Structure formats: C-alpha cells, structure tokens
Amino acid sequence: MDRRTSLKALALGTISAGVILEACNGTGDKTAKAPLAQQYNIDRMPEEVEWYEKISKETFFTPHEMATITVLADIICPRDEVSGSASEAGVPEFIEFIVKDMPQHQLPMRGGLRWLDMQCLNRYGKPFKDCSQEEQIAMVDEIAYPAKAKPEMQPGVAFFNKMRDLTLTGFYTSKMGIEDLGYVGNRPNKWNGVPDEVLKEYGLAYTQRDEEVCVKYDTNMS
C-alpha cells in the first residue's frame, strides 16, 4: 500500500468522527475561506453567524506557529502525482479555524508546538521550522510511530497524533482532498428500463405506451 493510499484509508476510517462532524462547517480550501454553510447560503441561526464572524476576526496561532504547522502538515500530506500538498489545500488555515471553533484543541496544539521546538533547539540549536529537511524528518520519525516511540517522546506522540488527525481531516474535507478520493456524490443517471432478459424471466413486457412515455430518457443528460 503506497503512502497516499494509506492516507486515504486513514481519512475514511480512523480520523476522529467528532473532529470531522464539527469541522464540516469549515473548509481547508484556500479558494473558499468561509464555512460551507455560508458559501452555499444554507440557512444558519443568527447566533451561528455571529459566532463565525467573531472567530473569523480573531487570530490564535503566531506567524512562527503557523509556519511550523505548515511544515508539519506538508510532511504528513505532501504533494504527489495525484494532488497538491496539505498547505496547498489550505490545511494550516483550517487548523487555525478549528482551534478557534473548538478551543479544547488550543492548549494541546500550542503546547505540542513548543515541545517540538524545544526538542529541536536542544538537538540542533534551532526551532523545528528552521531545521533542515533531514533534521525535521528525523524528529518526526521519533513521534510518528506510537508503538516505536521512546517513553520520553510520549508528549510528542500525543501532539503528532492530534496534528495528523487535524491535517487529514482538513485535507480530505477540502475540494482538493475530495477530488483526490475520487468522491463524486450523487449524479443524474440514465435509465433505459428493465433489461429484456429480466422481463423475459418474469414473463413481462413493456406496452407501447410504456416505451413511449415511461421507458424514455433524455439523451442529452450527462
């Protein structure tokens, strides 16, 4: 199973359902900053509109934190031959929205980002975002696999698990991620009636009126 297939499996099967459900009003697509309910003019309660407008004007993460989130998101979900990277899908902005909409994520995310920077400062003398790609991957490898992580790395494991969940939720609920999954939703279909062999099996047949009125479809439908 290749990496992108693995990510799709995670997106469809193991991302926190609570995060997905509460994130559905948001978007990870840079081309569409407003929640889906607002984009498509779905009726919303006045208090929902007020809440969205309030948190949209606020900023939680610092520029340094956003830069770190961007690097991590692209490590988790990089660009490949199928689609763009997490940052190209607007995942960092999605995470910024989620932590404001769901404040319970704020302390774990901010604490995890600081823990990561302290680890890198102690090892490499610079924060995570300024490390080389090799140094970043080496650090991530120590916290990305819970079963292999050392006991002292457990705070980083917890943080990376949350970061991975938010990243994949953001990516696979964005326009880019949905296209990557190949999900097309309900589409109009062409129906040319019950197949002849089935009709014969049950001793049935269409009347001339059936064929003229009922068993007919618009050949221009796509």
N, C-alpha and C positions, 0 to 999 in steps of 0.2 A: 504494500500500500504506500503510495507516494505521499509527500507531505501535504499537498493540497487536499487529497482525498481524506487524509486523517483529520484535517481541519474541518472539512465538511461534515464528517461523522460527529465531531465534537459539537459543531453548530446545531446539528439536527437532533443530537441525542443527549448531550451532557451539560450544556450550558444551563445555568440556574434559571428555572422557569420563572421565578419571581422577578429576576432582572429583566428577562425578555418581556414579560407582561407589562411591567411598569415602564419599560423603555419604549414601548410601541408608540407612545405619543411623541417620541423624539426621533432624530434621524442622524445617521452617520455620514450623510452625503453632503459634501461641500456645496453642491449646486442647489441644495434645498435645506436651508438652515432651520426653518420653522418646523414644529411638530407636524406629523401627517394630518392630524385633525384640522390644523389651521390651513395647511397647504390646499386641502380639498374642500375647505369651507364646511366641514362637518359641524353640526350644531354643538356648541360647548356651553357649559354652565358659566355664568358670569364670573364666579369665583375661580374657575379653571383658567379663564382668560386672564384674570388679574394675577393669578399665581405665575402663569407663564411669562407675562410681561415683566413681572417683578424679578424673577430669577434670570431672565434673559439680559437684564441690565447689570447683573452682578458678575463679578469675576472671582473665582476661588483660587485656582492654581496660579502661581507666579510664572513669568516667562521661562525661568530656569526649569521649573517643574514640568511645564508643557513641553519643553524641548526634550526632557528625559522621557516623558510619556510617549512622545513621537518616536524616539529611537526604539524604545521597548516594543511599541505596537508594530513597528516595521520588522523587528526581529521575529515577533510572534507570527505575523501575517505579512510576509514580504511580497513584492511584485513577482509575478511569474508569467508564463506564456498565456495564461487564461485571463488574468485580470491584474489590476493595479494593486498597490500595497495598501495597508491599513490607513496610513496617513493620507494617501490619495483618495480614499473613500471617506475621509473626514472623521476617522475614529477618535483622534485626540479631542476634537470639538464635541463629539458625542460623549466622551468620558467627562469632560468639563460640565456638560449639561446634566448628566446623570448624578454627579456628586452634589450638585445644587438641588436637584429634584429629589434625591434620596440621600439626605445628609448622613445617614449611617455609614456611607462609604468614605466620608471625608477623612476621618482620623486614620483608618487603616491605609488609605491611599497616601496621604501625606507622610505618615509615619514610615511606610514602606519605602517611599522615595528617599527619605532622609537616611534610612538604614542602608539602602543601596549606595548612596553617595559616600557614607562613612566607610563602608567596606572598600570602595574603590580608592578613597583617599588614603586609607591605611596601606593598601596594596600597591597602588600606582601613583599616589601623590596628586591625584586629580579626581574630580567628580565623574560619575558614570558617563554623562553625555560627552565629556571631553576625552574619554579613553579611546584608544584605537579600536577598530572593529574586532580584532583578535582578543583584546582585553575584555571588551564587552561580552563577547560570546563565551569566553572562559568564565566570566562572572555569572552569566545567565545559566550556563550548564550546571552550576552548583546549586541552583534553586529551582530549576525547571522540572526536575525529576524527583518527586517526593520520596519514593522508595530508596533512592540512592543518596539523598542529601544527608550530610552530617548533622548531628544534633544541634550544633551551634548555628546551623543555617536555617533552622525551622522558622524564625521570623521572616526570613526572605522567601521561604517556600510559601508561607501563607499569603504574603504580599503578591508574589508572582502568580499564584492561583487566581487571586482576585483580578489582577491585571489581565490575565489570559481570558478569564470569563468576560470581562467588560470589552476587551478588544474584539473577541469573536462575536459577541452579541452586537457590537456596533458595526462590525464589518458585514455580517450576514443579515442585518436588517437595513443595510444601505442599498441603494439602487445597484451599485456595483456588485455587492455581495449576492443579492438576489439573482442577478444575471449570471454570476459565477456558479450558483447552484443549479441554474437551468430551470428555475421555477417560473411557470408562465401563467398560473392561475386558471380560472375558468375562461374558456373561449367558445364563441359560437361554433356550432358543428353542422355538418351537412348530413341529412338522413334520407336515405333513398328507400325507406320502407323495410319491412321484414324480408330477409333473403328468400329467394324462391325455394331453396331446398328445405327451409324451415316450414314454409307454408305447405309444401307438399307433404312433409312428415305428419302434419296435423290435419291434412285434408282441407286446407283453407285456400282461399284465393281472393285477391282484390277485385272488387267490381270496377266497372269502367269509371264510375263516379269517384271511387276511392283513388284511382290512379290519376284522375284529373284534378282532384281537389285536395285530398289528404296526403297522398304519397308524392309530394312535389316539393321541391326546394329551390331557392334562388341560386342559380349557378354563379352569380356574382358574389355570393358570400365568401369571405375569406376566413 
